[in-house]
Amino acid sequence: MSELNVMKKKDHRGKLENIFIVLIFLVATVIMIVPFLETQRILATSDWAFHASRVEQIYDNLRQGKLFTYIATTTFQHTGVGSFLFYPTLFFYPWAILRFYFNPIVSFYIWYGIVTFFTYMIGYLCMLSYSKNKMRSLSFAFIYALAPYRLYLGGFVFGEFIAATFIPLVFLGLYEIVWRDSKKWYILSIGMSLLVYSHILSVLLMVELLVVVVGILLIAKKISFLQLKALAFSALLTVLLSLPIIIPFVTDFIGHDIFSAYKGIGILINGTTLIQDSFANTSGTSIGIVLLATVVVGWHATIKGTLERYSYWLGIVLMIIATSVFPWDMFSESFIATVQLPWRYLSYSAFFLAVVASHILARSCKSWNTRTAFVVFSLILAAVGLLGYFGSVSGTTAKIKKYDQNMALKLLIPIIQFKKYLNRHS
């Protein structure tokens, strides 16, 4: 009877800890978006208007009872743009649904918060499945979700921003197949399928990485026939789950004289810029100061032959590939030039370095093994992470605060007058 009571108490404590962790992530997300919600302003740069127009078209169609959107009829200047056929839109539907209840600005920030919350949760659960350590899992979730490059993506590169949410799930699936239980090959399929419904280019980058990792394992004879079979099953299931994206591509893109985005390397960042921006912890093409510190100390803090040591090297290699240090001129006509912007590899570099950083942090706080210590650790981690977050996005907040409404209205007057002229003479 006493043993049963002990088990019940442990189960109860476990449930309380889980609730506490969810609340930590939820409160952290709210704290992140509330200051921006209060401004009722958005820094709409680069691709922001493109994606917002797509969301508005989905919203317009939903209002008319049309579930699926194929071309733009009320946005994009009524030009019938068909990007909806070849650019995944599934994860934009929550944003569009929010438009039924909130104005465009509030809808966007709530959607941003939803994506961020799920990034916290998926990162936490994936690391928990891998390490069985709640302290490490919490550390990984905050370090990964608040990585400056992911924050940069959340400003306007929404396909990659969504895809970053599912990167941990993909690598958990690969880990299960190769190192733990190949019967769980479906996890890799789920992760890859979610990437397909997020951002096609992220899928290509992920496939590159998976091919390289599996290739190395084959050369080192670290993978069995059974595991290769599990990988094949996972690939097949991924294709089946992704058919709603694949079929339109085959039927309406191939052989129809439709051109994809420019193939080739566009803008490169140099290694010095990456290090300087990372040291400043600014939101942008950087890995941030925490992961930069991980690069410096990670070699000494990981044990040779462990997955953490391999993660350390992968993180560094991908960080180098993301810059002009890598000889991109030699590969300008190759398949990998499809990446266009090499700094896209920073999402994957940040993931691997966050794995190492969480390992270092959890090992350093190993003596904090009481429930009270865990709560204190969680609160400190959240506070430090959010301070770093507001430091990273300070450039964005400064631009929003400097917004001159009177000047904006003066600039809009000629546009409004021109539209009135067109309406009178149309």
C-alpha positions as CSV (number, residue, x, y, z in Angstrom):
1,M,0.0,0.0,0.0
2,S,2.8,2.4,0.8
3,E,4.5,1.6,-2.5
4,L,1.3,2.4,-4.3
5,N,1.1,5.7,-2.5
6,V,4.7,6.5,-3.4
7,M,3.9,5.8,-7.1
8,K,0.8,8.0,-6.9
9,K,2.8,10.8,-5.4
10,K,5.5,10.5,-8.1
11,D,2.8,10.5,-10.8
12,H,1.1,13.5,-9.2
13,R,4.5,15.4,-9.0
14,G,5.2,14.5,-12.6
15,K,1.8,15.9,-13.7
16,L,2.5,19.1,-11.8
17,E,5.9,19.5,-13.3
18,N,4.4,19.0,-16.8
19,I,1.8,21.7,-16.1
20,F,4.4,24.0,-14.8
21,I,6.6,23.5,-18.0
22,V,3.6,24.2,-20.3
23,L,2.8,27.4,-18.2
24,I,6.5,28.5,-18.4
25,F,6.4,28.2,-22.2
26,L,2.9,29.9,-22.4
27,V,3.9,32.8,-20.2
28,A,7.2,33.2,-22.0
29,T,5.3,33.4,-25.4
30,V,2.8,35.9,-24.0
31,I,5.7,38.1,-22.7
32,M,7.3,38.0,-26.1
33,I,4.3,39.2,-28.1
34,V,2.5,41.5,-25.7
35,P,4.9,44.5,-26.1
36,F,4.4,44.3,-29.9
37,L,0.6,43.9,-29.6
38,E,0.5,47.1,-27.6
39,T,2.1,49.1,-30.3
40,Q,-0.5,48.0,-32.9
41,R,2.3,48.2,-35.5
42,I,4.3,45.7,-37.6
43,L,7.7,46.2,-39.2
44,A,6.6,44.9,-42.6
45,T,9.8,44.4,-44.6
46,S,11.0,42.1,-47.4
47,D,8.7,39.1,-47.8
48,W,6.2,40.1,-45.1
49,A,3.7,41.7,-47.5
50,F,3.9,38.6,-49.8
51,H,3.0,36.2,-47.1
52,A,0.4,38.5,-45.5
53,S,-1.3,38.8,-48.9
54,R,-1.4,35.1,-49.2
55,V,-3.0,34.9,-45.7
56,E,-5.5,37.6,-46.7
57,Q,-6.5,35.7,-49.8
58,I,-7.1,32.5,-47.7
59,Y,-9.2,34.6,-45.3
60,D,-11.2,36.1,-48.2
61,N,-11.9,32.6,-49.6
62,L,-12.9,31.2,-46.2
63,R,-15.4,34.0,-45.8
64,Q,-16.9,33.0,-49.1
65,G,-17.1,29.3,-48.0
66,K,-14.1,28.2,-50.1
67,L,-11.8,26.0,-48.1
68,F,-8.9,25.7,-50.6
69,T,-7.0,28.6,-52.3
70,Y,-5.3,28.0,-55.6
71,I,-4.8,31.5,-57.1
72,A,-5.1,35.1,-55.9
73,T,-8.3,36.8,-56.9
74,T,-8.6,39.6,-54.4
75,T,-5.0,40.2,-53.4
76,F,-1.8,40.6,-55.4
77,Q,-3.5,43.3,-57.5
78,H,-6.0,40.7,-58.7
79,T,-3.4,39.2,-61.0
80,G,-4.3,35.6,-60.3
81,V,-0.9,34.7,-58.8
82,G,-0.7,30.9,-58.4
83,S,1.9,30.6,-55.8
84,F,-0.6,28.8,-53.6
85,L,-0.3,25.8,-55.7
86,F,3.5,25.4,-55.2
87,Y,4.1,27.2,-51.9
88,P,2.6,25.3,-48.8
89,T,-0.1,27.2,-47.0
90,L,-1.4,24.7,-44.4
91,F,0.2,26.5,-41.4
92,F,-1.1,29.9,-42.6
93,Y,-4.7,28.8,-42.0
94,P,-4.6,29.5,-38.3
95,W,-3.5,33.1,-39.1
96,A,-6.3,33.4,-41.6
97,I,-8.9,32.0,-39.1
98,L,-7.7,34.5,-36.5
99,R,-8.7,37.2,-39.0
100,F,-12.4,36.4,-38.3
101,Y,-11.9,37.7,-34.8
102,F,-9.0,40.1,-34.7
103,N,-7.5,42.9,-36.9
104,P,-4.6,42.0,-39.2
105,I,-1.9,43.1,-36.7
106,V,-3.3,41.3,-33.7
107,S,-3.9,38.2,-35.9
108,F,-0.3,38.1,-37.0
109,Y,1.2,38.5,-33.5
110,I,-1.1,35.8,-32.1
111,W,-0.1,33.5,-34.9
112,Y,3.5,34.3,-34.3
113,G,3.0,33.3,-30.6
114,I,1.3,30.1,-31.6
115,V,4.2,29.0,-33.8
116,T,6.7,30.0,-31.0
117,F,4.8,28.1,-28.4
118,F,4.8,25.0,-30.5
119,T,8.5,25.4,-31.1
120,Y,9.1,25.5,-27.4
121,M,6.9,22.4,-26.8
122,I,8.2,20.3,-29.7
123,G,11.8,21.2,-28.8
124,Y,11.2,20.3,-25.2
125,L,9.4,17.0,-26.0
126,C,12.0,15.9,-28.6
127,M,14.9,16.5,-26.2
128,L,13.0,14.8,-23.4
129,S,12.5,11.7,-25.5
130,Y,16.2,11.8,-26.4
131,S,17.8,12.6,-23.0
132,K,15.2,11.7,-20.4
133,N,16.3,14.9,-18.6
134,K,13.7,17.6,-18.0
135,M,16.3,20.2,-17.1
136,R,18.2,19.7,-20.3
137,S,15.0,19.6,-22.3
138,L,13.9,22.9,-20.9
139,S,17.3,24.4,-21.7
140,F,17.3,23.1,-25.2
141,A,13.8,24.5,-25.8
142,F,14.7,28.0,-24.7
143,I,18.1,28.1,-26.4
144,Y,16.7,26.8,-29.7
145,A,13.4,28.7,-29.8
146,L,15.2,32.0,-28.9
147,A,18.1,31.5,-31.3
148,P,18.6,34.9,-33.1
149,Y,18.4,33.4,-36.6
150,R,15.0,31.9,-35.8
151,L,13.8,35.2,-34.5
152,Y,15.0,36.8,-37.7
153,L,12.9,34.3,-39.7
154,G,9.9,35.2,-37.6
155,G,10.0,38.8,-39.0
156,F,9.2,37.9,-42.6
157,V,10.7,34.5,-43.7
158,F,7.6,32.6,-42.6
159,G,8.2,29.3,-44.5
160,E,11.5,28.8,-42.9
161,F,10.1,30.1,-39.6
162,I,7.5,27.4,-39.5
163,A,9.9,24.7,-40.7
164,A,12.3,25.4,-37.9
165,T,9.6,24.2,-35.5
166,F,9.8,20.7,-36.9
167,I,13.6,20.3,-37.3
168,P,14.0,18.6,-33.8
169,L,11.3,16.1,-34.7
170,V,13.1,15.1,-37.9
171,F,16.4,14.4,-36.1
172,L,14.6,12.6,-33.2
173,G,13.1,10.3,-35.9
174,L,16.6,9.7,-37.4
175,Y,18.0,9.0,-33.9
176,E,15.2,6.5,-33.2
177,I,16.0,4.6,-36.4
178,V,19.7,4.5,-36.2
179,W,20.5,4.5,-32.4
180,R,17.5,3.3,-30.5
181,D,14.3,1.7,-31.9
182,S,14.0,1.4,-35.7
183,K,10.3,0.4,-35.2
184,K,9.7,4.1,-34.5
185,W,10.6,5.0,-38.1
186,Y,7.2,6.8,-38.5
187,I,8.5,9.7,-36.3
188,L,10.9,10.7,-39.1
189,S,8.1,10.5,-41.6
190,I,5.9,12.8,-39.5
191,G,8.7,15.3,-39.1
192,M,9.6,15.3,-42.8
193,S,6.0,15.6,-43.8
194,L,5.5,18.6,-41.6
195,L,8.5,20.2,-43.2
196,V,6.9,19.5,-46.7
197,Y,3.8,21.4,-45.5
198,S,6.0,24.2,-44.2
199,H,8.7,25.1,-46.7
200,I,9.9,23.0,-49.7
201,L,13.4,24.5,-49.7
202,S,13.8,23.4,-46.1
203,V,13.0,19.9,-47.2
204,L,15.8,19.9,-49.7
205,L,18.2,21.2,-47.1
206,M,17.1,18.5,-44.7
207,V,17.4,15.8,-47.3
208,E,21.0,17.0,-48.0
209,L,21.8,16.6,-44.3
210,L,20.2,13.2,-44.0
211,V,21.9,11.9,-47.1
212,V,25.3,13.1,-45.7
213,V,24.7,11.6,-42.2
214,V,23.4,8.3,-43.5
215,G,26.3,8.2,-46.1
216,I,28.8,8.6,-43.3
217,L,27.1,5.9,-41.3
218,L,27.2,3.6,-44.2
219,I,30.9,4.2,-44.8
220,A,31.6,3.7,-41.1
221,K,29.4,0.5,-41.2
222,K,27.4,1.9,-38.3
223,I,24.0,1.2,-39.9
224,S,22.4,-2.2,-40.5
225,F,20.1,-3.5,-43.3
226,L,17.2,-3.4,-40.9
227,Q,17.8,0.3,-40.2
228,L,18.1,1.0,-43.9
229,K,14.8,-0.8,-44.4
230,A,13.2,1.5,-41.7
231,L,14.6,4.5,-43.5
232,A,13.0,3.3,-46.8
233,F,9.7,2.8,-45.1
234,S,9.9,6.3,-43.6
235,A,10.7,7.8,-47.0
236,L,7.7,6.0,-48.5
237,L,5.3,7.2,-45.8
238,T,6.6,10.7,-46.2
239,V,5.8,10.7,-49.9
240,L,2.3,9.3,-49.2
241,L,1.6,11.9,-46.5
242,S,2.9,14.7,-48.8
243,L,0.8,13.8,-51.9
244,P,-1.4,16.9,-51.6
245,I,1.8,18.9,-52.2
246,I,3.5,16.6,-54.6
247,I,0.5,16.0,-57.0
248,P,0.0,19.7,-57.9
249,F,3.7,20.0,-58.5
250,V,3.7,17.1,-60.9
251,T,0.5,18.0,-62.7
252,D,0.7,21.8,-62.8
253,F,4.4,22.7,-62.5
254,I,6.5,20.2,-64.4
255,G,6.3,20.8,-68.2
256,H,4.2,24.0,-67.9
257,D,6.9,26.6,-68.5
258,I,6.6,27.8,-64.9
259,F,9.9,29.0,-63.5
260,S,10.9,28.5,-59.9
261,A,13.0,30.9,-57.9
262,Y,16.4,31.8,-59.2
263,K,18.9,29.0,-58.8
264,G,22.3,30.3,-57.6
265,I,24.0,31.9,-54.6
266,G,22.6,35.3,-53.9
267,I,24.0,37.1,-50.9
268,L,26.9,35.7,-48.8
269,I,27.9,36.8,-45.3
270,N,31.5,36.6,-44.2
271,G,32.7,34.8,-41.1
272,T,33.7,38.0,-39.3
273,T,30.2,39.4,-39.7
274,L,28.7,36.2,-38.4
275,I,30.9,36.3,-35.3
276,Q,30.3,40.0,-34.7
277,D,26.6,39.7,-35.0
278,S,26.5,36.6,-32.9
279,F,28.6,38.3,-30.2
280,A,26.1,41.2,-30.3
281,N,23.3,38.6,-30.1
282,T,21.3,40.5,-32.7
283,S,18.3,39.0,-34.5
284,G,19.6,38.2,-38.0
285,T,22.2,36.1,-39.7
286,S,23.9,35.0,-36.5
287,I,23.8,32.1,-34.1
288,G,23.7,34.3,-31.0
289,I,26.1,34.7,-28.0
290,V,25.0,31.5,-26.2
291,L,25.7,29.3,-29.3
292,L,28.9,31.2,-30.0
293,A,30.1,30.4,-26.5
294,T,29.1,26.8,-27.2
295,V,31.4,26.8,-30.2
296,V,34.3,27.9,-28.0
297,V,33.8,25.5,-25.1
298,G,31.9,22.7,-26.7
299,W,35.0,20.6,-27.6
300,H,36.1,20.4,-24.0
301,A,32.6,19.8,-22.7
302,T,31.7,16.8,-24.9
303,I,33.1,13.3,-24.8
304,K,34.7,11.8,-27.9
305,G,32.4,9.3,-29.6
306,T,29.2,10.7,-28.2
307,L,26.3,12.1,-30.2
308,E,27.0,15.4,-28.5
309,R,30.5,15.5,-29.9
310,Y,29.1,14.7,-33.4
311,S,26.5,17.4,-32.9
312,Y,29.2,19.9,-32.0
313,W,31.1,19.2,-35.2
314,L,28.0,19.3,-37.4
315,G,27.0,22.6,-35.8
316,I,30.4,24.1,-36.6
317,V,30.6,22.7,-40.1
318,L,27.1,24.0,-41.0
319,M,28.0,27.4,-39.5
320,I,31.0,27.6,-41.8
321,I,29.0,26.5,-44.8
322,A,26.6,29.3,-44.1
323,T,29.3,31.9,-44.7
324,S,31.7,33.0,-47.5
325,V,34.4,30.9,-45.8
326,F,32.9,28.0,-47.7
327,P,34.0,28.1,-51.4
328,W,30.5,28.6,-52.8
329,D,31.9,29.7,-56.2
330,M,32.9,26.1,-56.8
331,F,29.3,25.0,-56.3
332,S,27.4,27.8,-58.0
333,E,26.1,25.5,-60.7
334,S,25.5,22.5,-58.5
335,F,22.3,21.2,-56.9
336,I,23.2,22.7,-53.5
337,A,23.1,26.2,-55.1
338,T,19.3,25.9,-54.9
339,V,19.7,27.1,-51.4
340,Q,20.2,30.7,-52.8
341,L,21.1,32.1,-49.4
342,P,23.7,29.9,-47.6
343,W,22.8,31.4,-44.3
344,R,19.7,29.2,-44.4
345,Y,22.0,26.5,-42.9
346,L,22.1,28.5,-39.7
347,S,18.8,26.9,-38.7
348,Y,20.5,23.5,-38.6
349,S,23.7,24.8,-37.1
350,A,21.6,26.4,-34.3
351,F,19.8,23.1,-33.7
352,F,23.0,21.0,-33.3
353,L,24.8,23.6,-31.2
354,A,21.6,23.9,-29.0
355,V,21.9,20.2,-28.4
356,V,25.4,20.7,-27.2
357,A,24.6,23.8,-25.2
358,S,21.7,22.1,-23.4
359,H,24.1,19.2,-22.5
360,I,26.6,21.6,-21.0
361,L,24.0,23.5,-19.0
362,A,22.3,20.4,-17.7
363,R,25.6,18.9,-16.7
364,S,26.7,22.1,-14.9
365,C,23.4,22.1,-12.9
366,K,23.4,18.4,-12.2
367,S,23.4,18.9,-8.4
368,W,20.1,20.8,-8.8
369,N,18.1,17.6,-8.4
370,T,15.3,18.7,-6.1
371,R,11.9,19.9,-7.3
372,T,12.4,23.4,-5.8
373,A,15.8,23.6,-7.5
374,F,14.2,22.7,-10.8
375,V,11.6,25.4,-10.4
376,V,14.2,28.0,-9.6
377,F,16.4,26.8,-12.5
378,S,13.4,27.1,-14.9
379,L,12.5,30.6,-13.8
380,I,16.1,31.8,-14.1
381,L,16.4,30.2,-17.5
382,A,13.2,31.8,-18.7
383,A,14.2,35.2,-17.3
384,V,17.6,35.1,-18.9
385,G,16.3,33.8,-22.2
386,L,13.6,36.5,-22.4
387,L,16.2,39.2,-21.6
388,G,18.3,37.9,-24.4
389,Y,15.2,37.8,-26.7
390,F,14.4,41.5,-26.1
391,G,18.0,42.4,-26.6
392,S,18.0,40.5,-29.9
393,V,14.8,42.2,-31.3
394,S,15.7,45.7,-29.9
395,G,16.5,46.8,-33.4
396,T,13.0,45.9,-34.5
397,T,11.3,47.6,-31.5
398,A,13.4,50.7,-32.1
399,K,12.2,51.0,-35.7
400,I,8.6,50.5,-34.7
401,K,8.8,53.1,-31.9
402,K,10.4,55.6,-34.3
403,Y,7.4,55.3,-36.6
404,D,6.0,58.8,-37.4
405,Q,2.2,58.5,-38.0
406,N,1.9,62.0,-39.3
407,M,4.6,61.5,-41.9
408,A,3.1,58.2,-42.9
409,L,-0.3,59.9,-43.5
410,K,1.4,62.6,-45.6
411,L,3.0,59.9,-47.8
412,L,-0.3,58.1,-48.2
413,I,-2.3,61.1,-49.3
414,P,-0.9,61.1,-52.9
415,I,-1.7,57.3,-53.2
416,I,-5.2,57.8,-51.9
417,Q,-5.8,60.7,-54.3
418,F,-4.4,58.7,-57.2
419,K,-6.8,55.8,-56.4
420,K,-9.8,58.2,-56.3
421,Y,-8.7,59.5,-59.7
422,L,-8.6,56.0,-61.1
423,N,-12.1,55.1,-59.6
424,R,-13.6,58.3,-61.2
425,H,-12.2,57.6,-64.6
426,S,-12.5,53.8,-64.7
